[in-house]
Amino acid sequence: MSFTSALFALLPMQALVAALVLITLVGWRGDNAGGRWAQAGMLALAVGLALASPSLVARLGSPPWVHALGVAAMSAGLSALWWALCLWLQPRPGRWAMAAAPVLLAVGQLLLAEAPHEAQTLADLGLGAQLAWLGVALTLPGRSNVVQGLNSRRWRLLGLAAVLPLLVAVLSRAVVTEFGSPSASPDLLLALAGQLALLLALPMLLLAWRGQIEAELARLTQTDGLTGLIDAAAFGRRSVDLISMARRYQEPLALVVVTLDDFGTLQAEHDIDFADRTLALFGSCVQAQMRLGDLAGRLGEHQFGVLMARCLPEGPQALDQRLRAAVAERAPAELGLSLAFSAGWAKLRPGDRGIADLQRRAETALYEARRAGGNQLKAEPGVSD
């Protein structure tokens, strides 16, 4: 066996080992779709590399359909890895093309079974196009809030270091096969690039998965487990950016503070589970009715806040009306009783040092609404100034 053939023979085993490592460390169950696609991709690559291996074809004289199946499996592996990147970063264009590529390449291999050079060129060009799109997926901007536990630039660069040499090697072999004289150099270059790609792919995938897990843990530490809204501490931290933007661009900003009326009575008359369901439903309504760009959080046991960016004077009233309509519709159907709530709001003023000053005035308006009988919205004193 030549050195090049030995390198090609090692590729399926490397891909299989990488898949087993991913399955062992990442696991298969749980909320881990990106990890599962990465595992499926490496398994498909292992199968495809084994079926399309030059040593297998030379020794066993594999029929054309075996080689076609191998090319399709390699293409499916690249598509699965691309899909994992979409889940870890953000959706990329080309979903249907990536899904159709394995089928198209398999059909092309079968149609060109009597012309092996043309079939090899087609396979190299198709796989090269998928590798190029993998490289594009690694360079496009991603969601910083998804992979924030570990700087995504590191594993993206690692992925590019794996993809680009392999892309060059695949396209070089396609050009030499179609236009050049027969030579072993393209195959050797491709075998070396394949070894490098598989060597770098495993740590890249593990780092990407780790970043996703760290980001999810960071999100959970800032989220109220009952309602799904951010907690008071996270609300205070994130409000800094909204307040800074409002002051920089001289845009209106308002804080609406909402609390359930007679929640103590509800707790006394029902069990803890019912009270939790009530808070969860109310938090869900708050989250559903806030505008895109607003910030909602749970500020206390049964107190919620919505920080409204670019808020016109009628904005708090509109939010209050939407929220009352949502609660009036959902509470009787899901809890078997009606819920009432009081709300107060305040607007950002030049002298405010931060969210604490704004919240203090909004809570003053809230208490005024409760003293007036509850189940209504009140504005801070002098809000028309």
C-alpha positions in Angstrom: 0.0 0.0 0.0 1.3 3.4 -1.0 1.7 6.3 1.5 -1.3 8.1 -0.2 -3.5 5.0 0.0 -2.6 4.6 3.7 -3.6 8.2 4.4 -6.9 7.7 2.7 -7.5 4.4 4.6 -7.0 6.2 7.9 -9.6 8.9 7.1 -12.8 6.8 7.8 -11.3 5.6 11.2 -10.5 9.2 12.2 -14.0 10.4 11.3 -15.5 7.5 13.3 -13.3 8.2 16.3 -14.3 11.8 16.2 -18.0 10.9 16.1 -17.6 8.5 19.0 -15.8 11.2 21.0 -18.6 13.7 20.3 -21.2 11.1 21.3 -19.3 10.3 24.5 -18.6 13.9 25.6 -21.6 15.8 24.2 -24.3 13.1 24.6 -27.3 12.4 22.4 -30.2 13.4 24.5 -31.4 16.7 25.9 -31.6 20.2 24.4 -28.6 19.7 22.2 -29.7 19.8 18.5 -26.4 21.3 17.3 -24.4 18.6 19.0 -26.6 15.8 17.5 -26.2 17.3 14.0 -22.4 17.4 14.5 -22.3 13.8 15.6 -24.5 12.7 12.6 -22.2 14.6 10.3 -19.1 12.9 11.5 -20.8 9.5 11.3 -21.9 10.1 7.8 -18.4 11.3 6.8 -17.0 8.1 8.3 -19.4 5.9 6.2 -18.8 8.0 3.1 -15.0 8.0 3.3 -15.1 4.2 3.8 -17.3 3.5 0.8 -15.5 5.9 -1.5 -12.0 4.9 -0.3 -9.6 4.4 -3.3 -8.2 1.3 -1.5 -11.7 -0.3 -1.3 -12.4 0.4 -4.9 -9.0 -1.0 -6.0 -9.2 -4.2 -3.9 -12.9 -5.1 -4.2 -13.8 -3.5 -7.4 -16.9 -1.9 -5.8 -19.9 -1.4 -8.1 -20.8 2.1 -9.1 -23.7 2.4 -6.7 -21.3 1.8 -3.7 -19.1 4.7 -4.8 -22.3 6.8 -5.4 -23.5 6.0 -1.9 -20.1 7.0 -0.5 -20.2 10.4 -2.2 -23.8 10.9 -1.0 -22.8 10.0 2.6 -19.9 12.5 2.5 -22.1 15.2 1.1 -24.7 14.4 3.8 -22.0 14.7 6.4 -21.0 18.1 5.2 -24.7 19.2 5.2 -25.2 18.0 8.7 -22.1 19.9 9.9 -23.4 23.0 8.1 -26.7 22.6 9.9 -24.9 22.4 13.3 -23.3 25.7 12.5 -26.7 27.2 11.8 -27.9 26.1 15.2 -24.9 27.4 17.0 -24.6 30.7 15.2 -27.7 31.7 13.3 -29.7 30.4 10.3 -27.7 30.7 7.0 -29.1 30.8 3.5 -28.8 27.7 1.4 -30.8 25.2 3.4 -32.5 23.6 0.4 -29.3 23.4 -1.6 -27.5 21.7 1.3 -30.4 19.2 1.7 -30.5 18.4 -2.0 -26.8 18.1 -2.6 -26.4 14.4 -1.4 -29.2 13.3 -3.7 -28.0 15.2 -6.7 -24.4 14.0 -6.3 -25.5 10.4 -5.9 -27.7 10.6 -9.1 -24.8 12.3 -10.9 -22.4 9.5 -9.9 -24.8 6.8 -11.2 -25.4 8.6 -14.5 -21.6 9.0 -15.1 -20.8 5.5 -14.0 -19.2 4.7 -17.4 -17.1 7.9 -17.3 -15.1 7.7 -14.0 -13.0 10.8 -14.6 -16.1 13.0 -15.2 -17.8 11.4 -12.2 -14.8 12.2 -10.0 -14.8 15.8 -11.2 -18.5 16.1 -10.5 -18.0 14.7 -7.0 -15.0 17.0 -6.3 -16.9 20.1 -7.5 -20.0 19.3 -5.6 -18.2 18.6 -2.3 -16.0 21.6 -3.0 -19.1 23.8 -3.2 -20.4 22.5 0.1 -17.0 23.1 1.7 -17.1 26.7 0.4 -20.5 27.2 1.9 -19.3 25.8 5.2 -16.5 28.4 5.0 -19.0 31.2 4.3 -21.1 30.0 7.3 -18.1 30.3 9.5 -17.4 33.9 8.4 -20.9 35.4 8.4 -21.9 37.3 11.6 -23.5 35.2 14.2 -25.7 35.7 17.3 -23.4 37.0 20.0 -26.0 36.1 22.6 -26.0 32.4 21.5 -22.3 31.6 21.8 -21.2 34.0 24.5 -19.5 31.7 27.0 -16.5 31.3 24.7 -15.3 33.7 22.1 -16.8 32.2 18.9 -14.0 33.7 16.8 -11.6 31.1 18.1 -13.5 28.0 17.0 -14.5 29.7 13.8 -10.9 30.3 12.9 -10.2 26.7 13.7 -13.0 25.6 11.4 -11.7 27.8 8.6 -8.2 26.2 9.1 -9.8 22.9 8.6 -12.1 23.8 5.6 -9.9 26.0 3.4 -7.0 23.6 2.8 -9.4 20.8 2.1 -11.3 23.1 -0.3 -8.2 24.0 -2.2 -7.1 20.3 -2.4 -10.5 19.1 -3.6 -10.7 21.8 -6.3 -7.1 21.2 -7.3 -7.9 17.5 -7.9 -11.0 18.4 -9.9 -8.9 20.7 -12.2 -6.1 18.2 -12.6 -8.5 15.3 -13.3 -10.4 17.3 -16.0 -7.6 19.2 -17.7 -4.2 18.0 -16.4 -2.0 14.9 -17.0 -2.4 11.9 -14.6 -0.5 12.5 -11.4 -0.4 11.3 -7.8 0.2 14.8 -6.4 -3.5 15.9 -6.2 -4.4 12.7 -4.4 -1.6 13.1 -1.9 -2.5 16.8 -1.3 -6.1 15.8 -0.8 -5.2 13.0 1.7 -3.0 15.4 3.7 -5.7 18.1 3.7 -8.3 15.5 4.8 -6.1 14.4 7.7 -5.6 18.0 8.8 -9.4 18.8 8.5 -10.4 15.8 10.6 -7.7 16.7 13.1 -9.0 20.2 13.5 -12.7 19.4 13.2 -13.0 17.6 16.5 -11.7 20.4 18.8 -13.6 22.9 16.7 -16.9 21.1 17.3 -16.2 20.6 21.0 -15.4 24.3 21.4 -18.5 25.3 19.6 -20.6 23.0 21.8 -18.9 24.2 24.9 -19.7 27.8 24.0 -23.3 27.0 23.5 -23.5 25.2 26.9 -21.8 28.1 28.7 -24.1 30.6 27.0 -27.2 28.6 28.1 -25.9 28.4 31.7 -25.3 32.2 31.6 -28.9 32.7 30.4 -30.3 30.4 33.0 -28.5 32.2 35.8 -30.2 35.5 34.8 -33.7 34.0 34.2 -36.5 33.6 36.6 -37.3 29.9 36.5 -41.0 30.3 37.1 -41.9 32.9 34.5 -39.1 32.7 32.0 -38.4 36.4 32.3 -35.1 37.9 33.5 -34.7 38.5 37.2 -34.4 41.8 38.9 -30.6 41.8 38.9 -30.4 41.1 35.2 -33.1 43.7 34.5 -31.0 46.3 36.3 -27.9 45.4 34.3 -29.6 45.4 30.9 -31.5 48.6 31.6 -28.1 50.5 31.6 -27.8 50.0 27.8 -31.4 51.1 27.1 -31.1 54.2 29.3 -27.7 55.1 27.7 -29.2 54.8 24.2 -32.2 56.9 25.1 -30.0 59.7 26.4 -27.5 59.5 23.5 -30.2 59.9 20.9 -32.6 61.9 23.1 -35.4 59.4 22.8 -38.2 58.9 25.2 -38.1 56.0 27.6 -40.7 54.8 30.1 -40.8 52.1 32.8 -44.1 50.4 33.5 -44.4 48.5 36.8 -47.2 45.9 37.2 -48.4 43.9 40.1 -51.2 41.4 40.7 -54.0 42.7 42.9 -55.0 40.6 46.0 -52.2 38.1 45.3 -51.9 37.4 49.1 -55.6 36.4 49.2 -55.1 34.2 46.1 -52.2 32.4 47.9 -54.3 31.9 51.0 -57.3 30.4 49.1 -55.3 28.2 46.8 -52.2 26.0 47.1 -48.7 27.0 46.1 -48.9 25.2 42.8 -51.9 27.3 41.8 -50.1 30.5 42.8 -47.1 29.5 40.7 -49.3 28.8 37.7 -50.9 32.3 38.1 -47.5 34.0 38.2 -46.3 31.9 35.2 -49.4 32.8 33.2 -49.1 36.5 34.1 -45.4 36.6 33.2 -46.2 34.9 29.9 -48.8 37.6 29.1 -46.3 40.4 30.0 -43.7 38.9 27.7 -46.2 38.3 24.9 -47.5 41.9 24.9 -44.3 43.9 25.2 -42.9 45.3 21.9 -39.8 44.2 20.1 -36.9 46.1 21.7 -38.5 46.5 25.1 -37.1 44.8 28.2 -39.4 42.8 30.6 -38.4 41.2 33.9 -39.7 39.9 37.2 -38.8 42.6 39.8 -40.4 40.9 42.8 -42.6 38.0 43.9 -45.7 39.3 42.0 -44.3 42.5 40.5 -43.1 42.8 36.9 -41.5 45.6 34.9 -41.4 46.6 31.3 -38.8 49.2 30.1 -40.2 50.7 26.9 -37.7 52.1 24.5 -38.7 55.0 22.1 -41.9 55.2 24.1 -44.5 57.8 23.0 -46.9 59.3 25.7 -49.6 56.8 24.7 -47.2 53.8 24.9 -47.8 52.7 28.5 -51.6 53.0 28.1 -51.4 50.9 24.9 -49.3 48.2 26.7 -51.7 48.3 29.7 -54.7 47.7 27.4 -53.1 44.9 25.5 -52.0 43.2 28.8 -55.5 43.5 30.3 -57.1 42.0 27.2 -54.6 39.1 27.2 -55.1 38.4 30.9 -58.9 38.6 30.6 -58.8 36.1 27.8 -56.3 33.6 29.2 -56.9 33.6 33.0 -60.5 32.3 33.0 -59.7 29.6 30.4 -56.4 28.4 32.1 -57.0 29.2 35.8 -60.8 29.2 36.1 -60.9 32.7 37.6 -60.3 36.3 36.6 -57.1 38.3 37.5 -56.8 42.0 38.2 -53.6 44.0 38.3 -52.5 47.5 39.0 -49.8 49.4 37.1 -47.8 52.5 37.4 -45.4 54.2 35.0 -42.8 56.8 34.9 -40.7 58.4 32.1 -36.9 58.9 32.1 -36.0 62.4 33.3 -32.6 64.2 32.8 -31.8 64.0 36.5 -32.3 60.2 36.8 -29.1 58.4 37.8 -30.3 55.0 36.6 -33.1 52.5 36.7 -33.5 52.8 40.5 -34.7 56.4 40.2 -37.1 55.6 37.4 -38.4 52.5 39.3 -39.0 54.5 42.4 -41.3 57.0 40.7 -43.1 54.2 38.8 -43.7 52.3 42.0 -45.1 55.5 43.6 -47.6 55.7 40.7 -48.3 51.9 41.2 -49.1 52.4 44.9 -51.4 55.3 44.0 -53.3 53.0 41.6 -53.7 50.5 44.3 -54.9 53.1 46.8 -57.5 54.2 44.2 -59.0 50.8 44.2 -56.6 48.8 42.0 -57.1 47.3 38.6 -56.0 50.5 36.8 -52.9 52.3 35.4 -51.5 55.5 37.0 -48.8 57.8 35.8 -46.1 59.4 38.0 -47.0 62.9 39.2 -46.1 65.6 36.7 -45.6 63.2 33.8 -47.0 65.8 31.4 -44.1 68.1 32.2 
